[in-house]
Amino acid sequence: MVSQERTIVFFDGVCGLCNSMVDWLIRADRHRHLYFSPLQGITAQEHGINLPADKDPDTLICYTSGKQYERSDAILHIVRRLGLPYSLLCIFVLIPRPVRNAMYNILAAKRYQIFGKKESCRLPSPEERQYFLP
């Protein structure tokens, strides 16, 4: 089991947008607070994240200190962990959650059409492997 202090970003492993976001987060995370795992992986199951078998995963989940954040809340929690200047994006917490999540849901619904879908989950490079969980 993964330490509770780690922040795990659970992402759709076959989504082009999600994989690009993970690439960016790896570069932006200077303090190495973030770890990554596909929603389709065993780490997600171990943390009680169950996905419907008949549906593609359509949410980003951030798990830290025993708490789970989803959709726009996950994004805000992740950028807060990155520190400045990225944590300035937390200003978007002023937008009501239903509005933030509505915008998130629109992008999530179109993400495969816009950014593509891969045949299999992302494989980390040897340098990235230590930040990826199965």
C-alpha positions as CSV (number, residue, x, y, z in Angstrom):
1,M,0.0,0.0,0.0
2,V,1.2,3.5,-0.8
3,S,2.0,5.9,2.0
4,Q,-0.8,8.3,2.9
5,E,1.5,11.3,2.5
6,R,1.9,10.8,-1.2
7,T,-0.4,12.7,-3.5
8,I,-1.5,10.3,-6.2
9,V,-3.0,11.6,-9.5
10,F,-5.3,9.0,-11.0
11,F,-5.8,9.6,-14.7
12,D,-7.4,7.9,-17.7
13,G,-4.4,6.0,-19.0
14,V,-5.6,5.9,-22.6
15,C,-6.6,9.6,-22.9
16,G,-4.4,11.8,-24.9
17,L,-5.3,14.9,-22.9
18,C,-4.6,13.1,-19.6
19,N,-1.3,11.8,-20.8
20,S,-0.2,15.3,-21.9
21,M,-1.3,16.6,-18.5
22,V,0.8,14.0,-16.7
23,D,3.8,14.9,-18.9
24,W,3.4,18.6,-17.9
25,L,2.9,17.8,-14.2
26,I,6.1,15.7,-14.1
27,R,8.0,18.7,-15.5
28,A,6.2,21.2,-13.2
29,D,6.5,19.2,-10.0
30,R,9.9,20.4,-8.8
31,H,9.4,19.1,-5.3
32,R,8.3,15.7,-6.4
33,H,5.0,15.6,-4.4
34,L,3.1,13.9,-7.2
35,Y,2.8,10.2,-8.1
36,F,0.7,8.9,-11.0
37,S,-1.4,5.9,-11.6
38,P,-4.0,5.0,-14.3
39,L,-7.6,4.8,-13.2
40,Q,-7.5,1.4,-14.9
41,G,-4.7,0.1,-12.6
42,I,-4.5,-1.9,-9.4
43,T,-3.4,1.1,-7.3
44,A,-6.8,2.7,-8.1
45,Q,-8.6,-0.5,-7.0
46,E,-6.5,-0.6,-3.8
47,H,-7.6,2.9,-3.0
48,G,-11.3,2.0,-3.5
49,I,-11.7,3.8,-6.8
50,N,-14.1,1.6,-8.8
51,L,-15.0,2.4,-12.3
52,P,-18.0,1.2,-14.2
53,A,-17.0,-1.6,-16.5
54,D,-19.2,-0.3,-19.3
55,K,-17.9,3.3,-19.2
56,D,-14.6,5.1,-20.0
57,P,-13.2,6.9,-16.9
58,D,-14.2,10.5,-17.3
59,T,-12.7,12.1,-14.2
60,L,-9.3,13.0,-12.8
61,I,-8.9,11.9,-9.2
62,C,-6.3,13.2,-6.7
63,Y,-5.8,11.2,-3.6
64,T,-3.8,12.5,-0.6
65,S,-3.8,12.0,3.2
66,G,-6.7,9.6,2.9
67,K,-8.9,12.1,1.0
68,Q,-10.1,11.9,-2.5
69,Y,-10.7,14.9,-4.7
70,E,-12.4,14.7,-8.1
71,R,-12.8,16.8,-11.2
72,S,-12.1,20.5,-10.8
73,D,-11.3,20.0,-7.0
74,A,-8.6,17.5,-8.1
75,I,-7.1,20.0,-10.4
76,L,-7.1,22.7,-7.8
77,H,-5.5,20.4,-5.2
78,I,-2.8,19.3,-7.7
79,V,-1.8,22.9,-8.6
80,R,-1.7,23.8,-4.9
81,R,0.8,21.0,-4.4
82,L,3.0,22.4,-7.2
83,G,3.7,25.6,-5.4
84,L,4.2,29.0,-7.0
85,P,3.5,30.1,-9.7
86,Y,1.1,27.3,-10.4
87,S,-0.7,27.5,-7.1
88,L,-2.0,31.0,-8.1
89,L,-4.5,29.0,-10.2
90,C,-6.3,28.2,-7.0
91,I,-8.0,31.6,-7.5
92,F,-10.5,29.5,-9.5
93,V,-11.8,28.1,-6.2
94,L,-13.9,31.4,-6.2
95,I,-15.9,30.0,-9.1
96,P,-18.7,27.8,-7.6
97,R,-17.9,24.1,-7.8
98,P,-21.0,23.3,-10.0
99,V,-19.8,25.8,-12.6
100,R,-16.2,24.6,-12.5
101,N,-17.4,21.0,-12.8
102,A,-19.7,21.8,-15.6
103,M,-16.8,23.2,-17.6
104,Y,-14.7,20.2,-16.6
105,N,-17.5,17.8,-17.8
106,I,-17.8,19.5,-21.2
107,L,-14.0,19.0,-21.8
108,A,-14.1,15.4,-20.4
109,A,-17.0,14.5,-22.7
110,K,-15.0,15.6,-25.8
111,R,-11.5,14.7,-24.8
112,Y,-11.1,11.6,-27.0
113,Q,-12.5,13.5,-30.0
114,I,-10.1,16.4,-29.5
115,F,-7.0,14.8,-28.1
116,G,-7.3,11.2,-29.2
117,K,-7.4,7.8,-27.4
118,K,-4.5,5.4,-27.1
119,E,-4.8,1.6,-27.4
120,S,-3.1,1.0,-24.1
121,C,-2.1,2.9,-20.9
122,R,0.9,5.2,-20.9
123,L,4.2,3.6,-20.1
124,P,6.6,5.8,-18.1
125,S,10.2,6.4,-19.3
126,P,12.9,4.9,-17.2
127,E,13.5,8.3,-15.5
128,E,9.8,8.7,-14.7
129,R,9.2,5.1,-13.5
130,Q,9.8,6.0,-9.8
131,Y,6.7,8.4,-9.9
132,F,4.3,5.8,-11.4
133,L,2.3,3.3,-9.5
134,P,0.7,0.3,-11.2
